[in-house]
């Protein structure tokens, strides 16, 4: 026989299960509304909501972040002060309607008015990277997320993501090395620290040593 496992809602797994249940109920309501109104827009919003649930679940499980060309396994526990995702459903609806710039400005206002809101920073990062291709905006959101989180491992994760943006998107290898050195100095317990140091040396050799030397 199958038994039921008691999971606390205060744990990452419990929060993810609760979030799935909420999204499941919201999706059923959305399907009914779409069927009655004959409008596909609510379905798009539901799809985006499930995409975020997937990303949230991966992060809570301990995503394998690639820091400047290396794989650094980071566990990013959620902060207790993080607001629920439903708080920003109206901004997600803007994105579903194609108002990405308006949504970005709305996230900026939330970030300015809610000093403990890390979710807005995370969602603005995703919007900037995937839809707007605005690297500076993504870096702004990641810096805000790093400053707001109280957990060193989570802060290190945001810093590594910023280093990725400098390397892969901005193509600023000098700044990438600066960020990696800052991560190593600020978060001495970061996973794969030796690999990050090796990546710094590789970047230095590839991009800053004169040919023939």
Secondary structure, DSSP 8 states (H G I E B T S, - for coil): --------TTSHHHHHHHHHHHHHHHHHHHHHHHHHHT-SHHHHHHHHHHHHHHHHHHHHHH-EEEETTEEEE------TT---GGGGHHHHHHHHTT-HHHHHHHHHHHHHH-TT--HHHHHHHHHIIIII--HHHHHHHHHHHHHH---HHHHHHHHHHHHHIIIIII--HHHHHHHHHHHHHH-TT-TTHHHHHHHHHHHHHHHTS-TT-
